[in-house]
Amino acid sequence: MGSDGKEKDTDDWDNETNRISSATLQDPDIASDSEGRISRQPSQASCYATEDDEDLNIQLGPKLTIREHLEKDKDDESLRRWKEQLLGGVDASAVEENQEPDVKIMSLTILSPGRPDLVLPVPEDGNPKGLWFTLKEGSHYRLRFSIKVSNDIVCGLKYINTVWKTGIKVDSSKQMLGTFSPQVEPYTHEMAEETTPSGIFARGSYSARTKFVDDDNKCYLEINYTFDIQKDWPSSD
């Protein structure tokens, strides 16, 4: 959502993602938290081959269901512990076969120091009607998402955000959220702090599109909305 007037360097982001994934593969206790915090640490390792993997001609087997993951090599103690860390408390008897992961973004919360938390439910169609929220110019804020994952592991979930003002793209960002196993309770993911731009040219209405996609480029939600940056917070809050 950030609208600081410059486009973030996606090459640097991709390099950081590869570094995090490599570290996690070496030590499953490492959790990526460079871009935010997650309530229960999921694995940052991708379930699919990276470009580096392809260069090494690594042949990956077919994707396994949750039940197959839990049943395979169950007599290997080290693998069992690793799977428990990745999958959490998933009940194999409650998991159906051959289901695709289902990801629902339940809500967006805007956190700003000295302000009440602003909780914005996400409409099912991903299109909030009218002005969704207003931010004060020059203010510090964070975004917090509530994410529900069902059926199967979702690999490499990413947040992609683009912002326009008067039809001109003013911001584009992409951040890795992580790899999540299904669980009853929603995950909470908090983004890094951002600062809204300030000045007469920064004030006004913006349009934005936010997408949540996985390693297969499957889009689970696309939100199209408008927001304002004004000289002060809305008096109604």
N, C-alpha and C positions, 0 to 999 in steps of 0.2 A: 503494500500500500504506500510505502514511503514515497514522497514526492519532493526530493531534494534538488531536482532540476538536472540531474546527471544520470546517465545509464551506468549501472554497475558492471564491472569487468567480469564477464561470465567465464573467461579463460582462467582467471585466478580462482573463481569458485570451483570450476571443474578440477583444477590441480589440487585444491584443498580436499575435495571429496575423495579423489583417488588416494591421497595421503591417509585420510581417516579410514577408508576401507581397508588399506593395506595393514594399518596398525591393528584394526579389529580382527582381521584374519589371523594375525600372529598371537593375539591375546584377547579372547572373547570377553574378558572382564572390562576391557576398554569400551566406553560409551561415548559417542560423539555428542558434544554439548557446546561446540564452538558457535553455533548459530541460535541456541535457545536451550530451554530445559524441558525434559520430559518426565512425567510423574513416575513412571516405572521404566527403567532404562531398557529400550529394545536394542537389538543388534543393528549396527550400522553396515554390516557386510551385505553386499548385494547377493541375491539368489541367482543371478545370471552372470554371464561372462562380461568382463570389462574389455576395453580396447587392448589393454596390456595382455589379458588372458588370450585374446584372439591371436596376438602376435606370437605367443608361445605355443599356439596350436593345441591348446587344452581342449579336450573333448568332454563336455558335460553330459551326464545322463539325463533321462527324461525328468521333468518336474514331478515331485512326489506330493501326495496329499498329506494333510496333517496326520491322519491315522497311519499312513505308510511311514512317515518320519518317526513316529513314536514307536512303531513296532519293529522297524529295521535296526539290527545290531543292538537289541535291547539288553543283551548280556554283557556288552562292553561298558564298563563302569564310567570311563572317561567320556565316552560319547553320550551316555545317559545324562551325565551332569551338564554337558554342553547343551543338549537338547532342552533340558529343564530350564536353563538360563534363557535360551532363545524363545521357547514356547510358553514359559511361565506355567500356570496351573491349568493348562488345557486338558479337558477330560476327553480321552480318546473315544469313550463309549457314546459321548454326546456329539461327536463330529461325524457328519455325513461324508460319503465318498464323492469325489469328483465335483466338488463345488468350487466356484471361483470366489476369491476374496470379495467381501463387500465392505466398502468404506463409506461412512456417513460423517459429514462435518456437521456437528450438532449446533454449535454456536460460535460466534466471534465475540471476544471481550476486549475492549480498549482500556488499557491501564495507563493512567497518567498521575504523577506524584501530586498529592493534595486534592485529587478529584475522586468522586465515587466511581467505582468500576461501571463501565457502560457495557451491558450484556446485550448483544444483538442476535436473536435467533435467526438461523439461516432458512429462508423459504425452501420448500421442496424443489421448486423449479429453478432455484438459484438466482432469482431476479427480484430483489427487494423493490417495492414500489416507492417511487419518489426519492427524496433525499434520505440516504441511509443514516448519515451522522455528520457532525460538524466538529472540526478541530480548531484550536486556537493557534494562530501563527507563532512560530518560535517555541512551541511546546514540546516537551519530551513525552514519548508514549511508547508502549509496547502492545503487541497483539498477542492474544492468547486464544488458541483454538481448542475446542473439545471434539475429539475424534473417536468414533466408534468403529471397531474392526470386528467383522464376523466371518465365519465359514472357513477361511484359510489365511495363510500368511500373505501380507501385502509387502512386496519388496521394493525398496528404493522410492518411497513416497516423497514427492517433491511439491513444493509450493512455488507457483509461477505467477507473477503479478506484473501487470502493465497499467500505466496511468497516462491519461491524456488531458490536456487543457486546451480548450478552443480548437479541438481537432488535431493538436500537435502532441506527439508522444514526448512526455517529460520524464518518465521513469520506467525502467524495466528491470526486474530482479527475479532470481531463481535461487531457492534454498532447499537443501536436502533436509527432510524431516526424519527419515530413518526407515527401518524395516520393522514391521509390527506383527505380532501374532494375535489371533482372535482372543478376546476376553470379554467378560460380562460388562465390566465397568469401562466407560470411555477413557481414553488417554487424554492427557492435557499437555499441549505443546505451547511453550511461550517463546516468542520471537525476540531477537535482539532489540535493544532500545533504538528508536529513531527520533529525529527532530524534524518538525514541520518547517518548511521555509517561511520566511517573513518578508515583509515589505509589500508595497502597494501592488506590485505585479504578481505576488504569490497569492494574494487573496482572490477568492472567487470559487466557482464551481469546477469540479473535476469529474471525469468519468473513469471508471476502472474495470478491469477484468482480472479475476483471480481464478486460477485453475489448480486442481490437485491431481497429479498424474503419477503413475508408477513406472517401474523399469521397462515395462512393455508399452509404455506411452498410452496406457489406458487411462482415460479421464473419468474420475469419480464425481467430480463436481466442477461446474464452471459458474462463477458468480459474476454477474454484470450489474454494476451499481454506480450511483453518483454520491459524492460527498463534497463538503465545503471546507475551505480554510478561511477563517474570518479573524478580525482584530481581537476578538474575545470569545470566550466560551458562550454557548447559547444560554440566555437568562432563564430558560425553563428547566435547566439541569440543576 
